[in-house]
């Protein structure tokens, strides 16, 4: 009798675990979508600290439109509509796209948008975020833009080529860098 009871209990617990695991996956996916919405809504405040927080979160979350949104912000092409709570950006060709979905927005509503303000501190934050997105990108075409190209000087390349013939020369060379 007890072994039958134990088997039934184990079967019920197994089913309960499977349901819990499925619920965890569903809620984790829903939380991911809300995180992008929350990040983009920070641009709607149009305050520098909120915009800086949004830049950092876009860099950390790396949604599909993150690079386009950050590039538009750096080029003063990121637009907000506080009344309808829409964040959009203009492409280089002039098309108006929704920042969350990447879908086109009709030109009739373009007059309601205003530009997101950007200062020099935000521009440098955008450059750092774009760098981290580039480094985290698994696309091999972006592999050519690694840290040596961002540094702007040859210290990295010089250190990689330097092979001292004696320990004294290594100490002297490291003090010059």
PAMARVO-833629 format. One record per atom (N, C-alpha, C): residue number from 1; residue in three letters; atom name; x, y, z. Coordinates in Angstrom, 2 decimals. Atoms other than C-alpha are relative to their C-alpha. Layout:
<atoms>
loba;seti;finu;X;Y;Z
NUM;ALA;CA;X;Y;Z
...
</atoms>
This chain:
<atoms>
loba;seti;finu;X;Y;Z
1;UNK;N;0.81;-1.18;0.00
1;UNK;CA;0.00;0.00;0.00
1;UNK;C;0.87;1.26;0.00
2;UNK;N;-0.82;-1.20;-0.07
2;UNK;CA;2.70;2.51;0.91
2;UNK;C;0.80;0.20;-1.27
3;UNK;N;-0.76;-0.18;1.23
3;UNK;CA;4.69;1.82;-2.24
3;UNK;C;-0.89;0.55;-1.10
4;UNK;N;0.92;-0.55;0.97
4;UNK;CA;1.60;2.53;-4.36
4;UNK;C;-0.24;1.48;0.26
5;UNK;N;0.16;-1.39;-0.39
5;UNK;CA;1.05;5.75;-2.44
5;UNK;C;1.25;0.82;-0.37
6;UNK;N;-1.25;-0.69;0.31
6;UNK;CA;4.71;6.71;-2.90
6;UNK;C;0.15;0.22;-1.50
7;UNK;N;-0.08;-0.14;1.46
7;UNK;CA;4.53;6.07;-6.66
7;UNK;C;-0.94;1.10;-0.50
8;UNK;N;0.96;-1.03;0.41
8;UNK;CA;1.43;8.23;-7.05
8;UNK;C;0.49;1.39;0.40
9;UNK;N;-0.53;-1.28;-0.47
9;UNK;CA;2.99;10.99;-4.98
9;UNK;C;1.16;0.46;-0.88
10;UNK;N;-1.13;-0.34;0.85
10;UNK;CA;6.17;10.86;-7.07
10;UNK;C;-0.47;0.45;-1.38
11;UNK;N;0.53;-0.38;1.31
11;UNK;CA;4.13;11.02;-10.29
11;UNK;C;-0.62;1.40;0.06
12;UNK;N;0.61;-1.32;-0.15
12;UNK;CA;2.18;14.04;-9.03
12;UNK;C;1.06;1.09;0.17
13;UNK;N;-1.08;-0.97;-0.18
13;UNK;CA;5.34;15.79;-7.90
13;UNK;C;0.76;0.25;-1.30
14;UNK;N;-0.66;-0.15;1.30
14;UNK;CA;6.96;15.14;-11.29
14;UNK;C;-0.81;0.88;-0.93
15;UNK;N;0.87;-0.82;0.84
15;UNK;CA;3.97;16.64;-13.08
15;UNK;C;0.00;1.45;0.50
16;UNK;N;-0.03;-1.34;-0.57
16;UNK;CA;4.00;19.60;-10.70
16;UNK;C;1.31;0.72;-0.34
17;UNK;N;-1.29;-0.59;0.38
17;UNK;CA;7.71;20.18;-11.41
17;UNK;C;0.00;0.42;-1.46
18;UNK;N;0.05;-0.33;1.42
18;UNK;CA;7.09;20.09;-15.17
18;UNK;C;-0.84;1.24;-0.24
19;UNK;N;0.85;-1.18;0.14
19;UNK;CA;4.27;22.63;-14.86
19;UNK;C;0.74;1.23;0.51
20;UNK;N;-0.77;-1.12;-0.54
20;UNK;CA;6.47;24.86;-12.69
20;UNK;C;1.11;0.44;-0.93
21;UNK;N;-1.06;-0.33;0.94
21;UNK;CA;9.33;24.67;-15.18
21;UNK;C;-0.56;0.72;-1.22
22;UNK;N;0.64;-0.63;1.15
22;UNK;CA;7.00;25.54;-18.07
22;UNK;C;-0.43;1.43;0.35
23;UNK;N;0.42;-1.34;-0.42
23;UNK;CA;5.59;28.50;-16.11
23;UNK;C;1.20;0.93;0.14
24;UNK;N;-1.21;-0.81;-0.12
24;UNK;CA;9.11;29.71;-15.38
24;UNK;C;0.47;0.49;-1.36
25;UNK;N;-0.42;-0.38;1.35
25;UNK;CA;9.98;29.71;-19.08
25;UNK;C;-0.94;1.07;-0.58
26;UNK;N;0.97;-0.95;0.54
26;UNK;CA;6.78;31.54;-20.01
26;UNK;C;0.16;1.37;0.65
27;UNK;N;-0.12;-1.28;-0.70
27;UNK;CA;7.21;34.22;-17.34
27;UNK;C;1.34;0.67;-0.28
28;UNK;N;-1.30;-0.59;0.32
28;UNK;CA;10.90;34.70;-18.14
28;UNK;C;-0.04;0.68;-1.37
29;UNK;N;0.14;-0.61;1.32
29;UNK;CA;10.02;35.40;-21.78
29;UNK;C;-0.81;1.29;0.09
30;UNK;N;0.82;-1.20;-0.16
30;UNK;CA;7.32;37.86;-20.75
30;UNK;C;0.78;1.11;0.70
31;UNK;N;-0.80;-1.00;-0.71
31;UNK;CA;9.74;39.61;-18.39
31;UNK;C;1.02;0.63;-0.94
32;UNK;N;-0.96;-0.53;0.97
32;UNK;CA;12.23;40.01;-21.24
32;UNK;C;-0.66;1.08;-0.86
33;UNK;N;0.70;-1.00;0.83
33;UNK;CA;9.65;41.85;-23.37
33;UNK;C;-0.29;1.25;0.81
34;UNK;N;0.27;-1.16;-0.84
34;UNK;CA;8.73;44.11;-20.48
34;UNK;C;1.26;0.80;0.27
35;UNK;N;-1.25;-0.70;-0.27
35;UNK;CA;12.37;44.96;-19.86
35;UNK;C;0.35;0.95;-1.14
36;UNK;N;-0.28;-0.87;1.14
36;UNK;CA;12.77;46.37;-23.37
36;UNK;C;-0.97;1.19;0.01
37;UNK;N;0.98;-1.10;-0.09
37;UNK;CA;9.55;48.39;-22.96
37;UNK;C;0.40;0.99;1.09
38;UNK;N;-0.41;-0.88;-1.09
38;UNK;CA;10.78;49.74;-19.63
38;UNK;C;1.23;0.83;-0.38
39;UNK;N;-1.20;-0.72;0.42
39;UNK;CA;14.13;50.66;-21.12
39;UNK;C;-0.34;1.12;-0.98
40;UNK;N;0.36;-1.03;0.99
40;UNK;CA;12.61;52.50;-24.07
40;UNK;C;-0.85;1.10;0.62
41;UNK;N;0.83;-1.03;-0.64
41;UNK;CA;10.14;54.30;-21.80
41;UNK;C;0.83;1.03;0.76
42;UNK;N;-0.87;-0.97;-0.68
42;UNK;CA;13.08;55.95;-20.03
42;UNK;C;0.37;1.16;-0.91
43;UNK;N;-0.26;-1.09;0.94
43;UNK;CA;13.70;57.96;-23.18
43;UNK;C;-1.13;1.01;0.00
44;UNK;N;1.17;-0.89;0.04
44;UNK;CA;10.19;59.42;-22.87
44;UNK;C;0.09;1.13;1.02
45;UNK;N;-0.16;-1.05;-1.00
45;UNK;CA;11.17;61.40;-19.75
45;UNK;C;0.82;1.17;-0.53
46;UNK;N;-0.88;-1.00;0.61
46;UNK;CA;13.75;63.31;-21.84
46;UNK;C;0.81;0.75;1.05
47;UNK;N;-0.91;-0.54;-1.02
47;UNK;CA;16.02;63.84;-18.83
47;UNK;C;1.32;-0.75;-0.14
48;UNK;N;-1.32;0.59;0.23
48;UNK;CA;19.75;63.21;-19.02
48;UNK;C;0.28;-1.24;0.84
49;UNK;N;-0.26;1.22;-0.77
49;UNK;CA;20.00;60.72;-16.09
49;UNK;C;-0.82;-1.20;-0.48
50;UNK;N;0.84;1.09;0.49
50;UNK;CA;17.09;58.68;-17.44
50;UNK;C;0.52;-0.51;-1.35
51;UNK;N;-0.55;0.40;1.29
51;UNK;CA;18.61;58.67;-20.92
51;UNK;C;1.28;-0.79;0.18
52;UNK;N;-1.23;0.75;-0.28
52;UNK;CA;21.96;57.53;-19.51
52;UNK;C;-0.31;-1.41;0.50
53;UNK;N;0.41;1.32;-0.49
53;UNK;CA;20.23;54.69;-17.67
53;UNK;C;-0.52;-0.86;-1.15
54;UNK;N;0.53;0.74;1.14
54;UNK;CA;18.43;53.69;-20.87
54;UNK;C;1.12;-0.48;-0.91
55;UNK;N;-1.15;0.40;0.83
55;UNK;CA;21.73;53.63;-22.78
55;UNK;C;0.69;-1.21;0.62
56;UNK;N;-0.66;1.12;-0.67
56;UNK;CA;23.30;51.35;-20.18
56;UNK;C;-0.84;-1.27;-0.08
57;UNK;N;0.86;1.18;0.06
57;UNK;CA;20.29;49.02;-20.16
57;UNK;C;-0.08;-0.56;-1.42
58;UNK;N;-0.01;0.49;1.39
58;UNK;CA;20.18;48.83;-23.97
58;UNK;C;1.28;-0.76;-0.30
59;UNK;N;-1.27;0.67;0.21
59;UNK;CA;23.84;47.90;-23.97
59;UNK;C;0.03;-1.36;0.70
60;UNK;N;-0.02;1.26;-0.76
60;UNK;CA;23.33;45.22;-21.31
60;UNK;C;-1.00;-1.02;-0.57
61;UNK;N;1.03;0.92;0.50
61;UNK;CA;20.12;43.73;-22.76
61;UNK;C;0.26;-0.42;-1.44
62;UNK;N;-0.31;0.23;1.41
62;UNK;CA;21.22;43.97;-26.42
62;UNK;C;-1.19;-0.54;-0.79
63;UNK;N;1.10;0.43;0.85
63;UNK;CA;17.79;43.73;-28.05
63;UNK;C;0.36;0.21;-1.48
64;UNK;N;-0.36;-0.09;1.42
64;UNK;CA;17.74;43.47;-31.88
64;UNK;C;0.15;1.42;-0.52
65;UNK;N;-0.05;-1.37;0.51
65;UNK;CA;17.16;47.21;-32.41
65;UNK;C;0.97;0.90;0.77
66;UNK;N;-0.83;-0.83;-0.88
66;UNK;CA;19.72;48.39;-29.81
66;UNK;C;1.02;0.83;-0.78
67;UNK;N;-1.02;-0.74;0.74
67;UNK;CA;22.46;49.35;-32.26
67;UNK;C;-0.61;1.14;-0.81
68;UNK;N;0.66;-1.05;0.80
68;UNK;CA;20.05;51.27;-34.51
68;UNK;C;-0.49;1.13;0.88
69;UNK;N;0.50;-1.03;-0.91
69;UNK;CA;18.53;53.11;-31.53
69;UNK;C;1.16;0.84;0.52
70;UNK;N;-1.15;-0.74;-0.53
70;UNK;CA;21.92;54.05;-30.09
70;UNK;C;0.65;0.86;-1.08
71;UNK;N;-0.57;-0.78;1.10
71;UNK;CA;23.21;55.17;-33.48
71;UNK;C;-0.87;1.22;-0.30
72;UNK;N;0.91;-1.12;0.23
72;UNK;CA;20.12;57.31;-33.97
72;UNK;C;0.12;1.03;1.11
73;UNK;N;-0.17;-0.93;-1.13
73;UNK;CA;20.59;58.82;-30.50
73;UNK;C;1.28;0.82;-0.18
74;UNK;N;-1.26;-0.72;0.21
74;UNK;CA;24.20;59.71;-31.32
74;UNK;C;-0.10;1.02;-1.12
75;UNK;N;0.15;-0.90;1.15
75;UNK;CA;23.13;61.34;-34.59
75;UNK;C;-1.19;0.95;0.13
76;UNK;N;1.18;-0.85;-0.25
76;UNK;CA;20.18;63.25;-33.02
76;UNK;C;-1.20;-0.37;-0.88
77;UNK;N;1.12;0.47;0.80
77;UNK;CA;17.68;61.11;-34.93
77;UNK;C;-0.99;-0.81;0.83
78;UNK;N;0.92;0.73;-0.87
78;UNK;CA;15.97;59.48;-31.92
78;UNK;C;-1.13;0.94;0.41
79;UNK;N;1.17;-0.84;-0.21
79;UNK;CA;12.44;60.83;-31.52
79;UNK;C;-0.96;-0.65;1.01
80;UNK;N;0.98;0.50;-0.96
80;UNK;CA;9.77;60.54;-28.83
80;UNK;C;-1.33;0.71;-0.22
81;UNK;N;1.35;-0.56;0.00
81;UNK;CA;6.03;61.09;-28.74
81;UNK;C;-0.55;-0.25;1.40
82;UNK;N;0.43;0.22;-1.38
82;UNK;CA;5.19;61.58;-25.03
82;UNK;C;-1.50;-0.26;0.14
83;UNK;N;1.46;0.18;-0.10
83;UNK;CA;1.43;61.69;-25.68
83;UNK;C;-0.39;-1.45;-0.28
84;UNK;N;0.33;1.38;0.35
84;UNK;CA;1.27;58.26;-27.35
84;UNK;C;1.01;-1.00;0.57
85;UNK;N;-1.06;0.82;-0.61
85;UNK;CA;4.36;56.95;-25.50
85;UNK;C;0.67;-0.91;-1.04
86;UNK;N;-0.69;0.72;1.08
86;UNK;CA;6.18;55.96;-28.68
86;UNK;C;1.42;0.54;-0.11
87;UNK;N;-1.39;-0.36;0.28
87;UNK;CA;9.95;55.95;-29.17
87;UNK;C;0.27;-0.47;-1.42
88;UNK;N;-0.26;0.31;1.40
88;UNK;CA;11.01;56.07;-32.82
88;UNK;C;1.34;0.60;-0.39
89;UNK;N;-1.23;-0.60;0.52
89;UNK;CA;14.06;56.85;-34.88
89;UNK;C;-0.10;0.13;-1.52
90;UNK;N;-0.06;-0.20;1.45
90;UNK;CA;14.73;58.18;-38.35
90;UNK;C;1.23;-0.72;-0.52
91;UNK;N;-1.16;0.62;0.65
91;UNK;CA;16.95;56.17;-40.63
91;UNK;C;0.76;1.06;-0.77
92;UNK;N;-0.79;-0.94;0.80
92;UNK;CA;19.65;57.81;-42.71
92;UNK;C;-0.76;0.41;-1.26
93;UNK;N;0.80;-0.30;1.19
93;UNK;CA;17.21;57.62;-45.64
93;UNK;C;-1.20;0.88;0.32
94;UNK;N;1.10;-0.87;-0.40
94;UNK;CA;14.59;59.53;-43.64
94;UNK;C;-1.27;-0.72;0.41
95;UNK;N;1.18;0.76;-0.40
95;UNK;CA;12.14;56.72;-42.85
95;UNK;C;-0.13;0.03;1.52
96;UNK;N;0.27;-0.04;-1.43
96;UNK;CA;10.52;56.83;-39.40
96;UNK;C;-0.39;-1.40;0.45
97;UNK;N;0.21;1.36;-0.46
97;UNK;CA;10.72;53.47;-37.57
97;UNK;C;-0.26;-0.05;1.49
98;UNK;N;0.27;0.24;-1.42
98;UNK;CA;9.34;52.26;-34.24
98;UNK;C;1.25;-0.62;0.62
99;UNK;N;-1.23;0.48;-0.62
99;UNK;CA;12.27;51.66;-31.87
99;UNK;C;-0.14;-1.40;0.56
100;UNK;N;0.19;1.33;-0.58
100;UNK;CA;10.76;48.55;-30.32
100;UNK;C;-0.11;-1.08;-1.07
101;UNK;N;0.29;1.04;1.00
101;UNK;CA;9.57;46.69;-33.41
101;UNK;C;0.79;0.16;-1.28
102;UNK;N;-0.68;-0.25;1.26
102;UNK;CA;11.47;48.30;-36.27
102;UNK;C;-0.95;0.21;-1.16
103;UNK;N;1.00;-0.21;1.05
103;UNK;CA;8.21;48.77;-38.20
103;UNK;C;-0.11;1.49;-0.33
104;UNK;N;0.14;-1.38;0.46
104;UNK;CA;7.56;51.91;-40.22
104;UNK;C;-1.20;0.67;0.67
105;UNK;N;1.07;-0.81;-0.56
105;UNK;CA;5.44;54.68;-38.71
105;UNK;C;-0.48;0.92;-1.11
106;UNK;N;0.49;-0.87;1.08
106;UNK;CA;3.15;56.64;-41.08
106;UNK;C;0.50;1.44;0.16
107;UNK;N;-0.51;-1.38;-0.01
107;UNK;CA;4.41;60.09;-42.02
107;UNK;C;-1.01;1.00;0.56
108;UNK;N;1.01;-0.93;-0.50
108;UNK;CA;1.12;61.65;-40.89
108;UNK;C;0.20;0.31;1.47
109;UNK;N;-0.19;-0.24;-1.43
109;UNK;CA;2.08;61.25;-37.24
109;UNK;C;1.40;0.51;0.32
110;UNK;N;-1.38;-0.44;-0.22
110;UNK;CA;5.67;62.49;-37.70
110;UNK;C;0.08;1.36;0.69
111;UNK;N;-0.04;-1.33;-0.61
111;UNK;CA;4.77;66.01;-36.54
111;UNK;C;-0.11;-0.04;1.52
112;UNK;N;0.18;0.10;-1.45
112;UNK;CA;3.95;64.79;-33.03
112;UNK;C;1.30;-0.34;0.73
113;UNK;N;-1.25;0.43;-0.62
113;UNK;CA;7.53;63.63;-32.38
113;UNK;C;0.93;1.17;0.26
114;UNK;N;-1.05;-0.98;-0.27
114;UNK;CA;10.31;65.63;-30.80
114;UNK;C;1.29;-0.75;0.26
115;UNK;N;-1.30;0.64;-0.14
115;UNK;CA;14.03;64.90;-30.62
115;UNK;C;0.37;-0.20;1.46
116;UNK;N;-0.54;0.24;-1.34
116;UNK;CA;15.65;63.37;-27.55
116;UNK;C;1.26;0.85;0.14
117;UNK;N;-1.17;-0.87;-0.22
117;UNK;CA;18.17;65.81;-26.07
117;UNK;C;1.21;-0.85;0.36
118;UNK;N;-1.24;0.74;-0.24
118;UNK;CA;21.79;64.63;-25.98
118;UNK;C;1.09;1.00;0.37
119;UNK;N;-1.15;-0.83;-0.35
119;UNK;CA;24.80;66.14;-24.22
119;UNK;C;1.29;-0.81;-0.22
120;UNK;N;-1.27;0.67;0.27
120;UNK;CA;28.50;65.25;-24.44
120;UNK;C;0.20;-1.25;0.84
121;UNK;N;-0.12;1.19;-0.85
121;UNK;CA;28.36;62.83;-21.51
121;UNK;C;-0.80;-1.16;-0.59
122;UNK;N;0.82;1.06;0.61
122;UNK;CA;25.57;60.92;-23.23
122;UNK;C;0.64;-0.50;-1.29
123;UNK;N;-0.67;0.43;1.24
123;UNK;CA;27.51;60.88;-26.50
123;UNK;C;1.12;-0.98;0.31
124;UNK;N;-1.08;0.94;-0.35
124;UNK;CA;30.47;59.22;-24.78
124;UNK;C;-0.58;-1.30;0.54
125;UNK;N;0.66;1.23;-0.47
125;UNK;CA;28.09;56.75;-23.08
125;UNK;C;-0.50;-0.82;-1.19
126;UNK;N;0.45;0.70;1.21
126;UNK;CA;26.65;55.91;-26.51
126;UNK;C;1.18;-0.68;-0.68
127;UNK;N;-1.18;0.61;0.62
127;UNK;CA;30.14;55.31;-27.89
127;UNK;C;0.45;-1.25;0.75
128;UNK;N;-0.35;1.18;-0.79
128;UNK;CA;30.92;52.94;-25.01
128;UNK;C;-0.99;-1.13;-0.19
129;UNK;N;1.02;1.02;0.19
129;UNK;CA;27.63;51.12;-25.44
129;UNK;C;0.12;-0.64;-1.39
130;UNK;N;-0.19;0.55;1.34
130;UNK;CA;28.21;50.75;-29.18
130;UNK;C;1.23;-0.90;-0.06
131;UNK;N;-1.19;0.85;-0.06
131;UNK;CA;31.66;49.37;-28.45
131;UNK;C;-0.29;-1.34;0.64
132;UNK;N;0.31;1.27;-0.66
132;UNK;CA;30.30;46.76;-26.06
132;UNK;C;-0.95;-0.84;-0.86
133;UNK;N;0.85;0.76;0.91
133;UNK;CA;27.58;45.80;-28.54
133;UNK;C;0.81;-0.60;-1.14
134;UNK;N;-0.84;0.51;1.08
134;UNK;CA;30.21;45.43;-31.25
134;UNK;C;0.83;-1.18;0.47
135;UNK;N;-0.83;1.09;-0.52
135;UNK;CA;32.42;43.26;-29.06
135;UNK;C;-0.83;-1.24;0.31
136;UNK;N;0.85;1.13;-0.35
136;UNK;CA;29.50;41.08;-27.96
136;UNK;C;-0.68;-0.61;-1.22
137;UNK;N;0.67;0.48;1.21
137;UNK;CA;28.24;40.64;-31.53
137;UNK;C;0.69;-1.25;-0.52
138;UNK;N;-0.62;1.23;0.51
138;UNK;CA;28.80;37.07;-32.74
138;UNK;C;0.25;0.03;-1.50
139;UNK;N;-0.16;-0.10;1.44
139;UNK;CA;28.79;38.24;-36.37
139;UNK;C;1.48;0.13;-0.34
140;UNK;N;-1.43;-0.07;0.31
140;UNK;CA;32.25;37.57;-37.86
140;UNK;C;0.39;1.26;-0.78
141;UNK;N;-0.32;-1.23;0.72
141;UNK;CA;32.00;40.72;-40.03
141;UNK;C;0.38;1.13;0.95
142;UNK;N;-0.35;-1.05;-0.95
142;UNK;CA;32.25;42.83;-36.89
142;UNK;C;1.29;-0.33;0.75
143;UNK;N;-1.23;0.39;-0.70
143;UNK;CA;35.35;40.95;-35.73
143;UNK;C;1.18;0.89;-0.37
144;UNK;N;-1.10;-0.89;0.39
144;UNK;CA;37.55;43.39;-37.63
144;UNK;C;0.02;1.25;0.85
145;UNK;N;0.05;-1.20;-0.84
145;UNK;CA;36.42;46.16;-35.27
145;UNK;C;0.17;-0.40;1.46
146;UNK;N;-0.32;0.42;-1.35
146;UNK;CA;38.06;44.89;-32.12
146;UNK;C;0.74;1.14;0.73
147;UNK;N;-0.57;-1.10;-0.79
147;UNK;CA;39.79;46.92;-29.35
147;UNK;C;1.16;0.74;-0.64
148;UNK;N;-1.12;-0.73;0.58
148;UNK;CA;42.89;47.72;-31.39
148;UNK;C;-0.48;1.14;-0.87
149;UNK;N;0.48;-1.06;0.87
149;UNK;CA;40.81;49.73;-33.82
149;UNK;C;-0.70;1.10;0.78
150;UNK;N;0.64;-1.01;-0.81
150;UNK;CA;38.97;51.55;-31.03
150;UNK;C;1.01;0.87;0.75
151;UNK;N;-0.94;-0.70;-0.86
151;UNK;CA;42.11;52.56;-29.15
151;UNK;C;0.56;1.26;-0.65
152;UNK;N;-0.48;-1.18;0.69
152;UNK;CA;43.37;54.98;-31.79
152;UNK;C;1.51;0.19;0.10
153;UNK;N;-1.45;-0.09;-0.05
153;UNK;CA;47.03;54.41;-30.93
153;UNK;C;0.59;-1.38;-0.13
154;UNK;N;-0.64;1.27;0.33
154;UNK;CA;49.56;51.69;-31.54
154;UNK;C;0.57;-0.72;1.21
155;UNK;N;-0.57;0.64;-1.19
155;UNK;CA;50.36;50.75;-27.94
155;UNK;C;-0.33;-1.48;0.04
156;UNK;N;0.40;1.40;-0.03
156;UNK;CA;48.40;47.52;-28.20
156;UNK;C;0.80;-0.80;-1.01
157;UNK;N;-0.75;0.72;1.03
157;UNK;CA;50.06;46.51;-31.44
157;UNK;C;1.48;-0.06;0.34
158;UNK;N;-1.41;-0.03;-0.35
158;UNK;CA;53.50;47.55;-30.18
158;UNK;C;0.28;-1.03;1.09
159;UNK;N;-0.20;0.97;-1.07
159;UNK;CA;53.08;45.41;-27.05
159;UNK;C;-0.08;-1.42;-0.53
160;UNK;N;0.13;1.34;0.54
160;UNK;CA;52.01;42.42;-29.10
160;UNK;C;1.23;-0.39;-0.81
161;UNK;N;-1.18;0.31;0.80
161;UNK;CA;55.09;42.68;-31.35
161;UNK;C;1.28;-0.04;0.83
162;UNK;N;-1.22;-0.14;-0.78
162;UNK;CA;57.59;43.37;-28.56
162;UNK;C;0.39;-1.34;0.61
163;UNK;N;-0.53;1.22;-0.60
163;UNK;CA;59.73;40.37;-27.65
163;UNK;C;1.40;0.32;0.53
164;UNK;N;-1.32;-0.40;-0.54
164;UNK;CA;62.57;41.31;-25.29
164;UNK;C;0.98;-1.17;-0.04
165;UNK;N;-1.04;1.03;0.01
165;UNK;CA;65.84;39.46;-25.57
165;UNK;C;0.55;-0.24;1.40
166;UNK;N;-0.45;0.20;-1.38
166;UNK;CA;66.60;39.95;-21.87
166;UNK;C;-1.04;0.59;0.95
167;UNK;N;0.95;-0.54;-0.96
167;UNK;CA;64.58;40.63;-18.70
167;UNK;C;0.19;1.49;0.25
168;UNK;N;-0.24;-1.43;-0.22
168;UNK;CA;66.28;44.06;-18.30
168;UNK;C;-0.68;0.85;-1.06
169;UNK;N;0.63;-0.74;1.07
169;UNK;CA;65.03;45.22;-21.68
169;UNK;C;-1.52;-0.01;0.17
170;UNK;N;1.44;0.06;-0.23
170;UNK;CA;61.52;44.06;-20.78
170;UNK;C;-0.43;0.99;1.07
171;UNK;N;0.32;-0.94;-1.08
171;UNK;CA;61.56;46.12;-17.56
171;UNK;C;0.09;1.43;-0.52
172;UNK;N;-0.14;-1.35;0.54
172;UNK;CA;62.85;49.22;-19.38
172;UNK;C;-1.13;0.33;-0.97
173;UNK;N;1.06;-0.26;0.99
173;UNK;CA;60.29;48.85;-22.17
173;UNK;C;-1.35;0.18;0.68
174;UNK;N;1.30;-0.13;-0.67
174;UNK;CA;57.39;48.42;-19.75
174;UNK;C;-0.10;1.33;0.74
175;UNK;N;0.04;-1.29;-0.68
175;UNK;CA;58.37;51.60;-17.90
175;UNK;C;-0.25;1.14;-1.00
176;UNK;N;0.24;-1.03;1.02
176;UNK;CA;58.17;53.56;-21.20
176;UNK;C;-1.43;0.03;-0.47
177;UNK;N;1.39;0.05;0.49
177;UNK;CA;54.58;52.50;-21.94
177;UNK;C;-0.88;0.79;0.86
</atoms>
